[in-house]
Amino acid sequence: MGAPFPDGQAGFLRDLFDRAVEVADPMQVIPGVLPPRPERVIVIGAGKASARMAEAVESVWGPCDGLVITRYGYARPCAGIEIVEAAHPVPDEAGIAATRRMLSLLQGLGEGDFVLALISGGGSALLCAPADGLTLADKQAVTAGLLASGAPIGEINGIRKQLSAVKGGKLAAAAAPARMLALMISDVPGDDPGDIASGPTVGDQGDAARAARALATWNVTVPPAVADYLAHGDETVPPGDPRLAGVENRIIAAPSQSLDAAAAMVREAGCVAEILGDAIEGEARDVAARHARLALDRQRAMAPGDPSLLLLSGGELTVTRRGDGVGGPNAEYALALAVALQGAPGIHAIACDTDGVDGAAEVAGAIIGPDTLVRGPDAGDALARNDAHTFFGKLGDQVVPGPTLTNVNDFRAILIEPRPG
């Protein structure tokens, strides 16, 4: 029945995650999309994958001038491009200083210059110079409030654009009239270039009033300076702005490609793959409950001897912080899934962020099986306190790959085998 798994079900699930990460590695993707090297080029970028992207660029073009900002611990060796590390997900002074230096690099460029922008998820926190009149403390307060609110990434990025000196097309506008090619690794549901790192190279209509309403909707208290700034209108770069005429935005890796690669691996193992979607959003525990019901329904329809079924999905889940625990969307999804399945035999699952970081913890996510609840502490209490990382840490069921140097968002796989007998 099912399918043989030489390294066990958990080992197979981990192999699927590793494959999903592998196909999004910039060293695999960048060489095939780079144009011939221009005579005068500056490389800039920001995000968890940006240093690896810069490394890949120099593997093809050789040493280049430029500056890239990545998360602490995610730097890569480059011969010419300067790599600066800064804080994520809450910005710090290093990120602000590096962003201002990047803007200075773009000043005075002409029509004969070429800018290569390397943009990936995480860039919203790393490319973080605030709009005039706002401070680092203002940005930190808003970011921390948004992360705890449970707001979807589209709402969060819409607010970030209003409070930034570089987001929403402002970085690209600063380089005009130089030509710009932005290569993007998508970590957002729907792969909208304007949402990746809050769209520093993509024009935005802007709506300060809408941003203020969203903050109120998600119960985010902001410093007085932020409220005052939003009350006085927009400072955006609209999509038709002439300064963006020479900008091309191109997505080179996305969640769908990683899910497709995992699905191919599933089929090679003699199992059935079903992709639920690459843009699933929502509260982690609510999505887990729906997926648990779906998994149980699928299992009830299976007969002894049927091949194992893998339900694959991606997207970006959120957590509304209610307790004082240590967790993240993927670990919380895994814990809520285990609680909803109540030890159902033959069902195992993995939930991980492809960047290797779930929430603010240096953990990608977790793996569950039929024995998760009986081996662990009180799962209901851990879920109530948003303490999923502590729960799985005690079991030894965390997935800790270290920096993956890419970011195509969440990866989830539920392995369903026929029930015994």
Rosetta blueprint (number, residue, H / E / L):
1 M L
2 G L
3 A L
4 P L
5 F L
6 P L
7 D L
8 G H
9 Q H
10 A H
11 G H
12 F H
13 L H
14 R H
15 D H
16 L H
17 F H
18 D H
19 R H
20 A H
21 V H
22 E H
23 V L
24 A L
25 D L
26 P H
27 M H
28 Q H
29 V H
30 I H
31 P H
32 G H
33 V L
34 L L
35 P L
36 P L
37 R L
38 P L
39 E L
40 R L
41 V E
42 I E
43 V E
44 I E
45 G E
46 A E
47 G L
48 K L
49 A L
50 S H
51 A H
52 R H
53 M H
54 A H
55 E H
56 A H
57 V H
58 E H
59 S H
60 V H
61 W H
62 G L
63 P L
64 C L
65 D E
66 G E
67 L E
68 V E
69 I E
70 T E
71 R E
72 Y L
73 G L
74 Y L
75 A L
76 R L
77 P L
78 C L
79 A L
80 G L
81 I L
82 E E
83 I E
84 V E
85 E E
86 A E
87 A L
88 H L
89 P L
90 V L
91 P L
92 D L
93 E H
94 A H
95 G H
96 I H
97 A H
98 A H
99 T H
100 R H
101 R H
102 M H
103 L H
104 S H
105 L H
106 L H
107 Q L
108 G L
109 L L
110 G L
111 E L
112 G L
113 D L
114 F E
115 V E
116 L E
117 A E
118 L E
119 I E
120 S E
121 G L
122 G L
123 G H
124 S H
125 A H
126 L H
127 L L
128 C L
129 A L
130 P E
131 A L
132 D L
133 G L
134 L L
135 T L
136 L H
137 A H
138 D H
139 K H
140 Q H
141 A H
142 V H
143 T H
144 A H
145 G H
146 L H
147 L H
148 A H
149 S H
150 G L
151 A L
152 P L
153 I H
154 G H
155 E H
156 I H
157 N H
158 G H
159 I H
160 R H
161 K H
162 Q H
163 L L
164 S E
165 A L
166 V L
167 K L
168 G L
169 G L
170 K H
171 L H
172 A H
173 A H
174 A H
175 A H
176 A L
177 P L
178 A L
179 R E
180 M E
181 L E
182 A E
183 L E
184 M E
185 I E
186 S L
187 D L
188 V L
189 P L
190 G L
191 D L
192 D L
193 P L
194 G L
195 D L
196 I H
197 A H
198 S H
199 G L
200 P L
201 T L
202 V L
203 G L
204 D L
205 Q L
206 G L
207 D L
208 A H
209 A H
210 R H
211 A H
212 A H
213 R H
214 A H
215 L H
216 A H
217 T H
218 W L
219 N L
220 V L
221 T L
222 V L
223 P L
224 P H
225 A H
226 V H
227 A H
228 D H
229 Y H
230 L H
231 A H
232 H L
233 G L
234 D L
235 E L
236 T L
237 V L
238 P L
239 P L
240 G L
241 D L
242 P H
243 R H
244 L H
245 A L
246 G L
247 V E
248 E E
249 N E
250 R E
251 I E
252 I E
253 A E
254 A L
255 P H
256 S H
257 Q H
258 S H
259 L H
260 D H
261 A H
262 A H
263 A H
264 A H
265 M H
266 V H
267 R H
268 E H
269 A L
270 G L
271 C L
272 V E
273 A E
274 E E
275 I E
276 L E
277 G E
278 D E
279 A E
280 I E
281 E E
282 G E
283 E E
284 A H
285 R H
286 D H
287 V H
288 A H
289 A H
290 R H
291 H H
292 A H
293 R H
294 L H
295 A H
296 L H
297 D H
298 R H
299 Q H
300 R H
301 A L
302 M L
303 A L
304 P L
305 G L
306 D L
307 P L
308 S L
309 L E
310 L E
311 L E
312 L E
313 S E
314 G E
315 G E
316 E E
317 L E
318 T E
319 V L
320 T L
321 R L
322 R L
323 G L
324 D L
325 G L
326 V L
327 G L
328 G L
329 P H
330 N H
331 A H
332 E H
333 Y H
334 A H
335 L H
336 A H
337 L H
338 A H
339 V H
340 A H
341 L H
342 Q L
343 G L
344 A L
345 P L
346 G L
347 I E
348 H E
349 A E
350 I E
351 A E
352 C E
353 D E
354 T L
355 D L
356 G L
357 V L
358 D E
359 G L
360 A L
361 A E
362 E L
363 V L
364 A L
365 G E
366 A E
367 I E
368 I E
369 G L
370 P L
371 D L
372 T H
373 L H
374 V H
375 R H
376 G L
377 P L
378 D L
379 A H
380 G H
381 D H
382 A H
383 L H
384 A H
385 R L
386 N L
387 D L
388 A H
389 H H
390 T H
391 F H
392 F H
393 G H
394 K H
395 L H
396 G L
397 D L
398 Q E
399 V E
400 V L
401 P L
402 G L
403 P L
404 T L
405 L L
406 T L
407 N L
408 V L
409 N L
410 D E
411 F E
412 R E
413 A E
414 I E
415 L E
416 I E
417 E L
418 P L
419 R L
420 P L
421 G L
